Amino acid sequence: MTHMLRAFGGIIHRELLRFVHQRERFFAALVRPLVWLIVFAAGFRAALGVSIIEPYQTYITYEVYIVPGLIGMIQLFNGMQSSLSMVYDQEMGSMRVLLTTPLPRWYLLLSKLCAGVAVSIVQVYAFLLIAMLPNFVPGIDDFLPGIDLPASGMLLLPPTLIVTGLMLGALGMALASMIRQLENFAGVMNFVIFPMFFLSSALYPIWKMRESSTVLATICEWNPFTHAVELIRFTLYGEPNLFALFVVCATGLAFFLAANWSYDPARRFRAGRTSA
């Protein structure tokens, strides 16, 4: 157990050091959601009015509605970027070194997954701090809309971020485990990220999507990212969403099992020799 805890701490420490030294990764993680919050929300505010829907108790602005979706965006991109480092590790050999330890493969993958989640939580709270800044600093609300979020929801958010981060990170890990070349992963990452993000409730309620297309609304309802966003949304307002929690946990477990099965160097080596 001591050896497992030491390895777990070492993997997380290594990922956090990598994050600290890659400052552009931190700023890039903030630029994406802030662009949506500042630029796109201003244009969509009039076109996409949001009525009273759960868990909100009154009418809300569009900026308030998309905050959970932007939090999910941060975790989705971070999960894919962390998985991108796994592709590097496969090529450079650092993961092969870790796999020589007596620890089971699933534990090493889970430790790396938790390290990515820890980084995503730091990014999420940095984004929320900037989004709420106009409420405390006068004079900057002309270009940055102030977002009012319940303080209780901010305190309840970390466990939900862990669950959603594990699910999205496991998805990226499963993809990274099945891809051998770095160039291919970049294309697959875009193929997964954008459909998951746009075909969800991150930017608009599903009922509004159903007004234009029933098929697209059904796809949104089946999208695991939708349930991750809704779990974050309900948690921010102190409301339970057990169905979303179940879907996130079930899909996260399925993604992780797929990653553990596919990330087998011996099987990949045998497959490579067979194809050769």
DRENZA-893188 format. One record per atom (N, C-alpha, C): residue in three letters; x, y, z. Coordinates in steps of 0.1 Angstrom, whole numbers, padded with zeros to 4 digits, always signed. Each point is the difference from the previous one (the first is absolute). Last residue first. Layout:
N
ALAXYZ;...
% end
This chain:
276
ALA+0033-0067-0395;ALA+0013+0000-0008;ALA+0002-0012-0008;SER-0037+0002+0029;SER-0002+0009-0011;SER+0012+0001-0009;THR+0003-0024+0041;THR-0008-0007-0009;THR-0003+0008-0013;ARG+0025+0019+0035;ARG+0008-0010-0007;ARG-0009-0008-0010;GLY-0021+0033+0027;GLY+0010+0006-0010;GLY+0008-0010-0007;ALA-0029-0014+0034;ALA-0008+0004-0012;ALA+0009+0007-0010;ARG+0019-0013+0041;ARG-0003-0012-0008;ARG-0008+0004-0012;PHE+0010+0034+0030;PHE+0012-0005-0007;PHE-0002-0012-0008;ARG-0035+0017+0026;ARG+0003+0010-0011;ARG+0012-0005-0008;ARG-0012-0023+0039;ARG-0009-0003-0011;ARG+0002+0009-0012;ALA+0027+0008+0038;ALA+0003-0014-0005;ALA-0010-0003-0012;PRO-0006+0041+0025;PRO+0012+0000-0009;PRO+0003-0014-0006;ASP-0046+0023+0016;ASP+0007-0013+0004;ASP+0012+0000-0010;TYR-0044+0029+0007;TYR+0014+0005+0003;TYR+0008-0012+0005;SER-0046-0005-0011;SER+0007+0003-0012;SER+0015+0004+0003;TRP-0031-0011+0035;TRP+0002-0012-0009;TRP+0008+0004-0012;ASN-0010+0034+0032;ASN+0008-0010+0006;ASN+0003-0013-0009;ALA-0030+0034-0014;ALA+0014+0005-0001;ALA+0009-0010+0007;ALA-0046-0009+0001;ALA+0005-0001-0014;ALA+0014+0005-0001;LEU-0021+0004+0041;LEU+0002-0014-0003;LEU+0006-0002-0014;PHE-0013+0043+0013;PHE+0012-0004+0007;PHE+0003-0015-0003;PHE-0040+0018-0017;PHE+0011+0006-0007;PHE+0013-0004+0007;ALA-0040-0013+0021;ALA+0002-0007-0013;ALA+0012+0005-0008;LEU-0011+0022+0041;LEU+0005-0014+0002;LEU+0002-0007-0013;GLY-0021+0041-0003;GLY+0014+0002+0004;GLY+0007-0013+0003;THR-0046+0001-0009;THR+0008+0002-0012;THR+0014+0002+0003;ALA-0029-0005+0036;ALA+0000-0012-0008;ALA+0008+0002-0012;CYS-0005+0037+0029;CYS+0008-0011+0006;CYS+0000-0012-0009;VAL-0027+0036-0014;VAL+0014+0004+0000;VAL+0009-0011+0006;VAL-0047-0006+0001;VAL+0005-0001-0014;VAL+0015+0003+0000;PHE-0022+0005+0041;PHE+0001-0014-0004;PHE+0006-0001-0014;LEU-0009+0043+0016;LEU+0011-0006+0008;LEU+0002-0015-0004;ALA-0037+0023-0017;ALA+0012+0005-0007;ALA+0012-0006+0007;PHE-0041-0010+0020;PHE+0001-0006-0013;PHE+0013+0004-0008;LEU-0011+0020+0042;LEU+0005-0014+0001;LEU+0001-0007-0013;ASN-0001+0050+0020;ASN-0004-0006-0013;ASN+0006-0014-0001;PRO-0010+0044+0039;PRO+0005-0013-0004;PRO-0005-0004-0014;GLU+0010+0051+0021;GLU-0011-0010-0003;GLU+0006-0013-0004;GLY+0022+0044+0011;GLY-0003-0008+0011;GLY-0011-0010-0002;TYR+0023+0031-0031;TYR-0012+0006+0006;TYR-0005-0010+0011;LEU+0038-0011-0026;LEU+0002+0015+0003;LEU-0011+0006+0007;THR-0004-0045-0016;THR+0009+0001+0012;THR+0002+0015+0004;PHE-0023-0011-0040;PHE-0008-0002+0012;PHE+0008+0001+0012;ARG+0023+0005-0040;ARG-0010+0010+0001;ARG-0008-0002+0012;ILE+0031-0033-0011;ILE+0007+0012+0004;ILE-0010+0011+0003;LEU-0016-0039-0020;LEU+0004-0003+0014;LEU+0007+0012+0006;GLU-0012+0003-0045;GLU-0012+0001+0009;GLU+0004-0003+0014;VAL+0034-0006-0032;VAL-0004+0014+0001;VAL-0012+0002+0009;ALA+0012-0044-0010;ALA+0011+0006+0008;ALA-0003+0015+0002;HIS-0028-0023-0028;HIS-0003-0004+0014;HIS+0011+0005+0009;THR+0005+0007-0047;THR-0012+0007+0005;THR-0002-0003+0015;PHE+0033-0024-0023;PHE+0005+0014+0004;PHE-0012+0008+0005;PRO-0007-0044-0019;PRO+0005+0000+0014;PRO+0004+0014+0005;ASN-0038-0010-0038;ASN+0014+0004+0001;ASN+0005+0000+0015;TRP-0045-0008-0017;TRP+0008-0012+0002;TRP+0015+0003+0001;GLU-0033+0035-0007;GLU-0004-0007+0012;GLU+0008-0013+0003;CYS+0007+0025-0040;CYS+0004+0008+0011;CYS-0003-0007+0013;ILE-0016-0018-0040;ILE+0014-0002+0001;ILE+0006+0007+0012;THR-0045+0007-0009;THR+0002-0013+0005;THR+0015-0004+0001;ALA-0012+0041-0020;ALA-0004+0000+0014;ALA+0002-0013+0007;LEU+0005+0003-0047;LEU+0011+0006+0007;LEU-0002+0001+0015;VAL-0035-0016-0026;VAL+0011-0009-0001;VAL+0012+0006+0007;THR-0039+0026-0005;THR-0002-0010+0010;THR+0012-0010+0000;SER-0002+0053-0016;SER+0003-0013-0004;SER-0002-0010+0011;SER-0013+0046+0004;SER+0005+0000-0014;SER+0003-0014-0005;GLU-0016+0008+0044;GLU-0009+0008-0008;GLU+0004+0000-0015;ARG+0026-0020+0035;ARG-0011-0009-0005;ARG-0009+0008-0009;MET+0036+0022+0023;MET+0005-0008-0011;MET-0012-0008-0006;LYS-0009+0023+0038;LYS+0001+0009-0011;LYS+0006-0007-0012;TRP-0004-0024+0040;TRP-0013+0003-0005;TRP+0000+0010-0012;ILE+0040-0011+0024;ILE-0004-0011-0010;ILE-0014+0003-0005;PRO+0032+0041+0016;PRO-0008-0011+0005;PRO-0004-0010-0010;TYR+0046+0027-0006;TYR-0014+0002-0001;TYR-0008-0011+0006;LEU+0048+0001+0002;LEU-0002+0014-0006;LEU-0015+0003-0001;ALA+0016-0042+0019;ALA+0009+0010+0005;ALA-0003+0014-0005;SER-0021-0046-0007;SER-0007+0011+0006;SER+0009+0011+0005;SER+0011-0032-0043;SER-0002-0002+0015;SER-0008+0012+0004;LEU+0026-0009-0043;LEU-0012-0008+0002;LEU-0002-0004+0014;PHE+0037+0026-0010;PHE-0011+0007-0006;PHE-0013-0008+0000;PHE+0041-0018+0020;PHE-0003+0013+0006;PHE-0013+0006-0007;MET+0017-0042-0016;MET-0004-0001+0014;MET-0005+0013+0006;PRO+0019+0000-0044;PRO-0014-0006+0001;PRO-0005-0001+0014;PHE+0045+0016-0004;PHE-0010+0009-0006;PHE-0014-0006+0000;ILE+0038-0027+0015;ILE-0003+0012+0008;ILE-0012+0008-0005;VAL+0018-0039-0024;VAL-0008-0003+0012;VAL-0004+0013+0007;PHE+0027+0002-0039;PHE-0012-0007-0004;PHE-0009-0003+0012;ASN+0042+0020+0006;ASN-0009+0009-0005;ASN-0013-0006-0004;MET+0034-0029+0015;MET-0004+0009+0010;MET-0010+0010-0004;VAL+0020-0029-0032;VAL-0010-0006+0008;VAL-0005+0009+0011;GLY+0036+0015-0025;GLY-0012+0000-0008;GLY-0011-0007+0007;ALA+0042+0000+0021;ALA-0005+0014-0001;ALA-0013+0001-0008;PHE+0023-0042+0005;PHE-0007+0004+0011;PHE-0006+0014+0000;ASN+0029-0018-0034;ASN-0014-0005-0001;ASN-0008+0004+0012;GLU+0046+0011-0002;GLU-0007+0007-0010;GLU-0015-0004-0001;LEU+0031-0023+0029;LEU-0004+0012+0005;LEU-0008+0008-0010;GLN+0002-0054+0001;GLN+0008+0011-0005;GLN-0006+0013+0005;ARG-0020-0042+0012;ARG+0015-0002+0001;ARG+0008+0012-0004;ILE-0051-0013+0023;ILE+0006+0007-0011;ILE+0016-0001+0002;MET-0034-0016+0031;MET-0002-0007-0012;MET+0007+0006-0012;SER+0001+0018+0045;SER+0005-0014+0001;SER-0001-0007-0013;ALA-0017+0044+0006;ALA+0014+0000-0001;ALA+0006-0014+0000;LEU-0047+0005+0006;LEU+0004+0004-0014;LEU+0015-0001-0001;ALA-0017-0006+0043;ALA-0003-0012-0009;ALA+0004+0003-0014;MET+0006+0035+0031;MET+0009-0011+0002;MET-0003-0012-0009;GLY-0030+0036+0001;GLY+0012+0004-0008;GLY+0011-0011+0002;LEU-0039-0006+0024;LEU-0003+0000-0014;LEU+0012+0003-0008;ALA+0003+0004+0046;ALA+0000-0014-0004;ALA-0004-0002-0015;GLY-0002+0043+0020;GLY+0014-0004-0002;GLY+0001-0015-0004;LEU-0043+0018+0009;LEU+0005+0006-0012;LEU+0015-0004-0002;MET-0021-0015+0040;MET-0007-0006-0012;MET+0006+0006-0013;LEU+0017+0016+0041;LEU+0004-0014-0002;LEU-0007-0006-0012;GLY-0013+0043+0013;GLY+0014+0000-0005;GLY+0005-0014-0003;THR-0042+0006+0021;THR-0001+0004-0014;THR+0014+0000-0006;VAL-0002-0009+0046;VAL-0007-0010-0007;VAL+0000+0003-0015;ILE+0019+0032+0029;ILE+0008-0012+0000;ILE-0007-0011-0009;LEU-0022+0040+0008;LEU+0010+0002-0010;LEU+0009-0012-0001;THR-0033+0001+0033;THR-0006-0002-0013;THR+0010+0002-0011;PRO+0013+0007+0045;PRO-0003-0014-0003;PRO-0006-0002-0013;PRO+0009+0046+0011;PRO+0012-0008-0002;PRO-0003-0015-0001;LEU-0035+0036+0009;LEU+0004-0003-0014;LEU+0012-0010-0001;LEU-0024+0023+0039;LEU-0004-0014-0003;LEU+0006-0005-0013;LEU+0008+0045+0016;LEU+0006-0010+0009;LEU-0004-0014-0003;MET-0018+0035-0026;MET+0014+0000-0002;MET+0007-0010+0009;GLY-0046+0008+0006;GLY+0003-0008-0012;GLY+0015-0001-0003;SER-0015+0029+0034;SER-0002-0014+0004;SER+0003-0010-0011;ALA-0001+0047-0008;ALA+0012-0004+0007;ALA+0000-0015+0004;PRO-0026+0020-0043;PRO-0002-0003+0014;PRO+0013-0004+0006;LEU+0000+0032-0043;LEU-0002-0014+0003;LEU-0001-0002+0015;ASP+0000+0040-0042;ASP-0003-0003+0014;ASP-0002-0015+0002;ILE+0028+0032-0037;ILE-0008-0012+0002;ILE-0002-0002+0015;GLY+0014+0043-0037;GLY+0001-0006+0014;GLY-0010-0011+0001;PRO+0024+0019-0046;PRO-0012+0000+0008;PRO+0002-0008+0013;LEU+0033+0030-0032;LEU-0001-0014+0006;LEU-0012+0000+0009;PHE+0011+0039-0024;PHE+0004-0010-0010;PHE-0001-0014+0006;ASP-0014+0038+0025;ASP-0004+0004-0013;ASP+0004-0010-0011;ASP+0009-0001+0049;ASP-0012-0007-0005;ASP-0004+0004-0014;ILE+0036+0016+0030;ILE+0004-0009-0011;ILE-0012-0008-0005;GLY-0001+0034+0036;GLY+0006+0006-0012;GLY+0004-0010-0011;PRO-0003-0011+0054;PRO-0008+0008-0008;PRO+0008+0005-0012;VAL+0003-0045+0031;VAL+0009+0011-0005;VAL-0008+0008-0009;PHE-0021-0037+0020;PHE+0008+0006+0011;PHE+0009+0011-0004;ASN-0029-0025-0029;ASN-0008+0002+0011;ASN+0007+0007+0012;PRO+0022-0014-0042;PRO-0008+0013-0001;PRO-0009+0002+0012;LEU+0025-0042-0003;LEU+0008+0012+0004;LEU-0008+0013-0001;MET-0011-0048-0011;MET-0007+0007+0011;MET+0007+0013+0003;ALA+0018-0029-0034;ALA-0014+0003-0004;ALA-0008+0008+0011;ILE+0045-0015+0009;ILE+0000+0011-0010;ILE-0014+0003-0004;LEU+0005-0036+0029;LEU+0005+0012+0007;LEU-0001+0012-0010;LEU-0009-0043-0017;LEU-0011+0006+0008;LEU+0004+0012+0007;PHE+0034-0022-0024;PHE-0010+0005-0009;PHE-0012+0006+0008;ALA+0032-0023+0024;ALA+0006+0013-0005;ALA-0009+0007-0010;TYR-0012-0042+0017;TYR-0002+0010+0010;TYR+0007+0013-0004;VAL+0004-0037-0029;VAL-0014+0003+0002;VAL-0002+0012+0010;GLN+0043-0020-0007;GLN-0004+0009-0011;GLN-0014+0004+0001;VAL+0017-0030+0032;VAL+0007+0013+0002;VAL-0005+0009-0012;ILE-0015-0043-0002;ILE-0007+0007+0011;ILE+0007+0013+0002;SER+0020-0029-0031;SER-0013+0006-0006;SER-0007+0007+0011;VAL+0039-0024+0012;VAL+0003+0011-0008;VAL-0012+0007-0005;ALA-0006-0040+0023;ALA+0005+0010+0009;ALA+0004+0013-0007;VAL-0012-0038-0026;VAL-0012+0006+0007;VAL+0004+0011+0009;GLY+0034-0026-0020;GLY-0006+0009-0010;GLY-0012+0007+0006;ALA+0021-0033+0026;ALA+0008+0012-0001;ALA-0005+0010-0010;CYS-0022-0041+0005;CYS-0003+0009+0012;CYS+0009+0012-0001;LEU+0008-0034-0032;LEU-0013+0007-0002;LEU-0004+0010+0011;LYS+0039-0027+0004;LYS+0002+0010-0011;LYS-0013+0008-0003;SER-0003-0036+0030;SER+0008+0010+0006;SER+0002+0012-0010;LEU-0021-0039-0015;LEU-0009+0007+0008;LEU+0008+0012+0007;LEU+0025-0030-0026;LEU-0009+0008-0009;LEU-0010+0008+0009;LEU+0028-0030+0022;LEU+0008+0011-0006;LEU-0008+0009-0008;TYR-0021-0038+0018;TYR+0003+0010+0011;TYR+0008+0011-0006;TRP-0010-0037-0028;TRP-0012+0008+0003;TRP+0002+0011+0010;ARG+0034-0032-0010;ARG-0001+0010-0010;ARG-0012+0009+0003;PRO+0026-0023+0041;PRO-0008-0004-0011;PRO-0002+0011-0010;LEU+0045-0005+0029;LEU-0014+0005+0002;LEU-0008-0005-0012;PRO+0048-0006+0007;PRO-0009-0011+0003;PRO-0014+0004+0002;THR+0035+0024-0035;THR-0002-0001+0015;THR-0010-0011+0003;THR+0010+0015-0045;THR+0010-0010+0005;THR-0001-0002+0015;LEU-0025+0033-0025;LEU-0006-0013-0001;LEU+0010-0011+0004;LEU+0014+0045-0002;LEU-0009-0001+0011;LEU-0006-0014+0000;VAL+0027+0011-0036;VAL+0008-0001+0012;VAL-0009-0002+0012;ARG-0020+0008-0041;ARG+0006-0014+0000;ARG+0008-0002+0013;MET-0017+0043-0009;MET-0010-0009+0005;MET+0005-0014+0000;SER+0028+0032-0018;SER-0001+0002+0014;SER-0011-0009+0006;GLY+0016+0004-0048;GLY+0003-0011+0008;GLY-0002+0002+0015;MET-0008+0025-0045;MET+0012+0003+0007;MET+0004-0011+0010;GLU-0041-0002-0025;GLU+0011+0001-0009;GLU+0013+0002+0006;GLN-0039-0003+0027;GLN+0001-0012-0008;GLN+0012+0000-0009;ASP-0012+0039+0023;ASP+0007-0010+0009;ASP+0001-0013-0007;TYR-0023+0034-0023;TYR+0014+0003+0001;TYR+0007-0010+0009;VAL-0045-0004-0001;VAL+0005-0004-0014;VAL+0015+0003+0000;MET-0023+0014+0038;MET+0002-0014+0000;MET+0005-0005-0014;SER-0012+0045+0005;SER+0013-0003+0007;SER+0003-0015+0001;LEU-0042+0014-0016;LEU+0011+0003-0010;LEU+0014-0003+0006;SER-0037-0001+0028;SER+0001-0012-0008;SER+0010+0001-0011;SER-0011+0037+0026;SER+0007-0009+0008;SER+0002-0013-0007;GLN-0025+0032-0022;GLN+0014+0004+0001;GLN+0008-0009+0008;MET-0047-0007-0002;MET+0007-0003-0012;MET+0014+0004-0001;GLY-0025+0012+0038;GLY+0001-0015-0001;GLY+0007-0004-0013;ASN-0009+0045+0006;ASN+0011-0004+0009;ASN+0002-0015-0001;PHE-0036+0019-0023;PHE+0012+0003-0006;PHE+0012-0004+0008;LEU-0042-0005+0019;LEU+0000-0008-0012;LEU+0014+0002-0007;GLN-0011+0026+0038;GLN+0003-0014+0004;GLN+0002-0009-0012;ILE-0014+0045-0007;ILE+0013+0000+0006;ILE+0005-0014+0003;MET-0044+0006-0015;MET+0009+0002-0010;MET+0015-0001+0005;GLY-0036-0001+0031;GLY+0002-0012-0007;GLY+0010+0001-0011;ILE-0012+0039+0020;ILE+0008-0008+0010;ILE+0003-0014-0006;LEU-0028+0028-0024;LEU+0013+0004-0001;LEU+0010-0007+0010;GLY-0047-0008+0002;GLY+0005-0005-0012;GLY+0015+0004-0003;PRO-0023+0018+0038;PRO+0003-0014+0002;PRO+0005-0007-0013;VAL-0012+0046-0004;VAL+0011-0002+0009;VAL+0003-0015+0002;ILE-0037+0022-0026;ILE+0011-0007-0006;ILE+0012-0003+0009;TYR-0041+0024+0014;TYR-0003-0013-0005;TYR+0012-0008-0005;VAL+0003+0046+0014;VAL-0001-0009+0011;VAL-0003-0015-0004;GLU+0001+0034-0033;GLU+0014-0002+0006;GLU-0001-0010+0012;TYR-0040+0015-0021;TYR+0007-0011-0008;TYR+0014-0002+0006;THR-0038+0017+0033;THR+0007+0005-0012;THR+0007-0011-0007;ILE-0045-0008+0031;ILE+0015+0002+0001;ILE+0005+0006-0013;TYR-0049-0009+0032;TYR+0006+0003-0013;TYR+0015+0003+0002;THR-0019-0029+0039;THR-0005+0012-0007;THR+0006+0001-0014;GLN+0011-0035+0030;GLN-0013+0004+0006;GLN-0006+0012-0006;TYR+0035-0043-0016;TYR-0001+0014+0002;TYR-0014+0003+0005;PRO+0023-0042-0015;PRO-0003+0002+0014;PRO-0003+0015+0004;GLU-0025-0016-0036;GLU+0007-0005+0011;GLU+0016+0001-0003;ILE-0031+0035-0023;ILE+0002-0014-0001;ILE+0007-0004+0012;ILE-0023+0046-0025;ILE+0002-0007+0013;ILE+0000-0015-0002;SER+0015+0029-0042;SER-0011+0001+0010;SER+0004-0007+0013;VAL+0030+0025-0041;VAL-0002-0012+0008;VAL-0011+0002+0010;GLY+0018+0020-0051;GLY-0005+0003+0013;GLY-0003-0013+0007;LEU+0027+0014-0043;LEU-0003-0012+0007;LEU-0004+0004+0015;ALA+0010+0034-0033;ALA-0005-0010-0008;ALA-0005-0013+0008;ALA+0022+0038+0020;ALA-0013+0004-0005;ALA-0007-0011-0008;ARG+0044-0007+0018;ARG-0009+0003+0011;ARG-0014+0003-0005;PHE+0041-0011-0025;PHE-0011-0009+0001;PHE-0010+0004+0010;GLY+0040+0026-0008;GLY-0008-0001-0013;GLY-0012-0009+0001;ALA+0029+0005+0037;ALA-0005+0013-0003;ALA-0009-0001-0012;ALA+0025-0038+0013;ALA-0012+0002+0008;ALA-0007+0014-0002;PHE+0041-0011-0022;PHE-0011-0008-0006;PHE-0013+0003+0009;VAL+0041+0021+0014;VAL-0004+0004-0014;VAL-0013-0007-0004;ILE+0018-0006+0045;ILE+0000+0014-0003;ILE-0006+0003-0014;LEU+0004-0045+0017;LEU-0008+0008+0010;LEU-0001+0014-0004;TRP+0025-0031-0027;TRP-0014-0003+0000;TRP-0008+0009+0009;VAL+0046+0004+0002;VAL-0004+0005-0013;VAL-0015-0003-0001;LEU+0021-0017+0037;LEU-0002+0014+0002;LEU-0005+0006-0013;PRO+0012-0046+0002;PRO-0013+0003+0006;PRO-0003+0015+0002;ARG+0043-0012-0021;ARG-0012-0007-0007;ARG-0013+0004+0007;VAL+0042+0013+0020;VAL-0004+0008-0011;VAL-0013-0005-0007;LEU+0023-0023+0037;LEU-0009+0011+0004;LEU-0005+0008-0012;ALA+0031-0036-0006;ALA-0012-0006+0006;ALA-0010+0011+0004;ALA+0042+0013-0017;ALA-0009-0005-0010;ALA-0012-0006+0005;PHE+0033+0014+0031;PHE-0007+0011-0007;PHE-0009-0004-0011;PHE+0026-0033+0021;PHE-0009+0006+0010;PHE-0008+0011-0007;ARG+0034-0020-0024;ARG-0011-0009+0001;ARG-0010+0005+0009;GLU+0040+0023-0005;GLU-0009+0003-0012;GLU-0012-0010+0001;ARG+0036-0004+0031;ARG-0010+0011+0003;ARG-0009+0003-0011;GLN+0032-0040+0017;GLN-0007+0003-0013;GLN-0011+0011+0002;HIS+0025-0017+0037;HIS+0010+0004-0010;HIS-0006+0003-0014;VAL-0027-0016+0035;VAL+0005+0012+0005;VAL+0010+0006-0010;PHE-0019-0043-0008;PHE-0010+0011-0002;PHE+0006+0013+0004;ARG+0026-0038+0008;ARG-0001+0002-0015;ARG-0010+0012-0002;LEU+0004-0015+0044;LEU+0012+0007-0005;LEU-0001+0003-0014;LEU-0034-0026+0017;LEU-0002+0014+0004;LEU+0013+0008-0003;GLU+0000-0046-0010;GLU-0010+0007-0008;GLU-0001+0014+0004;ARG+0028-0027+0027;ARG+0006+0002-0014;ARG-0010+0007-0009;HIS-0016-0012+0043;HIS+0010+0011+0001;HIS+0007+0003-0014;ILE-0030-0036+0003;ILE-0007+0012+0001;ILE+0009+0012+0001;ILE+0019-0043+0001;ILE-0006+0003-0013;ILE-0008+0013+0000;GLY+0019-0015+0040;GLY+0010+0003-0009;GLY-0005+0004-0014;GLY-0029-0016+0035;GLY+0005+0014+0002;GLY+0010+0004-0010;PHE-0014-0045-0002;PHE-0012+0009-0003;PHE+0005+0015+0002;ALA+0030-0034+0013;ALA-0001+0001-0015;ALA-0011+0010-0004;ARG+0004-0009+0046;ARG+0012+0007-0005;ARG+0000+0002-0015;LEU-0033-0027+0020;LEU-0002+0014+0003;LEU+0011+0009-0005;MET+0004-0047-0004;MET-0010+0005-0009;MET-0003+0015+0002;HIS+0031-0022+0029;HIS+0005+0001-0014;HIS-0010+0006-0010;THR-0014-0011+0044;THR+0009+0012+0000;THR+0006+0002-0014;MET-0027-0038+0006;MET-0008+0012+0000;MET+0009+0013+0000;
% end
